[in-house]
């Protein structure tokens, strides 16, 4: 009986194949259809604010692909030339024809009325990203040395403990925001987090700990293209690009 059923099925299949009216036509894509245009990424130095802007884009000291494989080229391009540029342009627009147009970004944020959402969000985004780009770089990572290394061992018992606590702080920051390493004038180190584009310069937030000497962006635009929802993996990779020499310089500046 099984053999009979199989034979009938085979006959029906052959008949269907011979009947062109029962065959579905499938269009084969041409070579032209299969080509996807990829826009040229260009150079960070090509990125400029809109004409007349008070605050300019500070060019990266490295190319978009220089932090591979830890931070990918596409993320760097989108992060710098789209998000960061957007903050800069909107900040310039928000302070135009106001007394803030004559102040430094540090002065603006220190005196800021936190109800001024346009300057709070875009001024914070502008300042935070400028700092972030400067404390990372190609062929960096490893472990801190000099004065900073001793301070980390003193305040966190070891570099491994500090790294674990910093990654944990960034991972647990709810929603978008930043994790910061702070240093007071006595040299004591602490880790804090801020939401959105807030930062320790905003005096009215009441963040204690002195000056920020290192930061990491935990907005999704900083890592999602490569790491998806694995923020912790991104934060671990971040330590492969930290410029500890620059962070040590920031630490010594905070002691003054």
N, C-alpha and C positions, 0 to 999 in steps of 0.2 A: 504493500500500500504506500509506504514512504517513497519507494522508487517511482511510483506512478505520479505522485504529487510533484516530485522534483522534475519529472519529465515535462509535465504540463506547464510548470512555471518557466522552464527553459524555453518551451515553444512560444509562450506568450511574450517573453522578453525579446526573442528574435523577431517576432512579428512587429512588435512596437518599434524596434530599431529600424525596420525597413519602411515603416510608415512615416514619411517626412513630416506629415501634418501633426504628428504627436511629439515631435522633437522641439525642444525649446532652443531658440537661437541665442547664442552667447556672443556678445561683442568682445573682441580681443583688443585691449588698449594699444594704441600706437606708441612708438618710442617717444613721441613728443608729449603724449599724455602722461607718461611715466616720469618725466623730468620735473623735479621740484626746484624752483628757484630759491636759493639761499642768499639772503642779503649779506653784503659784506659788513663785517663787524667793525672794521676800522681800528683806530687808535684812541686811547683815553684822552690824549691831548686834543682830539678833534671836538670834544664835548664842550660846548660853550653855553652860558646862560643867555637869555634873551637880551637884546640890545638895551643898554642903559641900566642894567642891573647893578645894584650896590655890591652884593657879594658874588664873587666869581667862583667858578669851579677850580679847585686845586687839582692839577693833573696827577694821576697816579704815578708812582715812581717805577712802575712795572706794567707789562702788558696784561691784557685780560686773561691770557692762558698761562701766566707765569706761576700761578698757585696750584696748577694741576699736579696730582689728581685729587688733592684735598678739597679745593674749591674750583669748580669747573668754569671753563671759559664763558659759556653761555650765561651762567648765573652772574658772573662778574660783569659782563656786558650789560645785562638787563638791570642789575643792581645799581651800577654806577651811572650809566647813560640814560636810564629811564627814571628809576626811583629817586636817586640822589639829585639828579638834575631837576626833577619835579619839585623837590623840597626847596632847592635854591631859587628857582623861578617864583614859586609861591611866596617864599619869604620876602624876596625883593618887592613883590607886588604888595604884600601886607604892610611893609614899612615905608613905602613910597610916600613922600610928602608928609612924613611924621618926624618928630624929634629923634626917633630911633634910627633914622637914616644916617645920622652922624655918629653913631656909636659902634663899637666893636661887637661882634657876636657874643663875646663873653659878658660885656656890659649889658647887652639887651636881655640875655637870659637871667642874669643875676637880679635885675630890677623888674622882671616881667610880672605883669598882672596875669595870673593863671587863668583868668576868665577870657583872656585874649587867645582864643583857640587857634586862630590862623598863625600867629607868631609862635605860640607854644608848640604846636605840632611841626610846623615847617622850620622854625628856627632850631628846635631840638633836633629835627632830622638832619639839618645841614651840619650842625656842630658835631653830632654823634658820629655821622659817617666820616667826616674829615678825620676825626680821631681814630676811628676803626681802621681806615685805609693805612694810616701811618704806623700802626703797631703790628701790622702783618706784612709779610713779604716772601719772596721766593728764597729757597735754600735757608730757611730759618728753622724755628722749632728748637728741639733739644731742651736744655735746662737753663734757667737763669744763672748768672754768675755775679760776682762783685757784691756790692752793698745789698742789692735786692735779694740775692740768694740767702744771705744771712738773715734778713728780715723775715723771709718766708719760713725758714726753718724755725725761727724764734716764735712767730705768731701762729703757725699752722703745724708745727712739730716736724714737718717734712714737705718736700715739694709734691710728693705723691698725694699726701693728705690735702694740700692746697688744691691741686688739680681736681681731685675727687669732689671737693666742696664747691669749686667754681662751676664744674660741669653740672652738679646737682642743682645749684642755684639757677643756672640758665635753663635747665630742663624743667624745673618746677615753676618757672615764671609763667603765670597763667596768661594765655593769649600772647599778643605781641609785646615786645619790650627789649630790654637790654640787661646784661649782667656786667657789673663793674668791680674792679679792684681799686680800693681807696687807700690813701695814705695821709695821715695827719702830720703836723709839724714835728711831732715826737718820733715819727717813723713807724707808728703802729699801722698795721695793715688790716683791712676789713673787706668783706664782700657784701655788696648790696645789689638789688635789682630795681629797675624802674619799668613802669608800664609805657606802652606806646613809644613816643619820642621824648619822654621826660628824661632829665639827666640831673646829676648832682649839682650842677651849676645853678639850678633854679632854687634860689635860696628859700622861697616861700613853701617849698615842699618839705623843708625841715630835715633833709637827709644829713646825717652826721657821719664823720669819718674823714673830713679833710678834702683832698683833691682826688679826682679820678686819674689813675695812671694807666689803666688798661680797660678795654671794654670788648664785648662781643654782641653782635646783633642777633637776636633770636626771633625776629620777624620771619614769617614763612618765606618771604621773597629772598631771604639770605641763603636759603638752603633747599627749598622744596623741589627744585628741578632735579637735583642730584639725590637728595636723601629722603625725599617724600615726607612721611610723617615721623621719620627717625631723627628727631632733633638731637638726641643724646649722641648719636653717631657723628653728626655734624660738629657738635661741640668737642668731641674727642679729636676729630680731624683738625679743628681749629688750632690745637696745640702744636700741630706740625708746621704752622706758618707764623707763629708768634715771633716777633722781632724783640728778643729779650734785651738787646742792647738799647733799643729805643725805650722800652718800658723802664729799664734801669735809669735812663736819663730823666724820664718823667718822675720817677721816684725821688731822685736827688733834687729835682726842681721843687717838689712838694715839701721838702724839708726846709726850704728857705723862708 
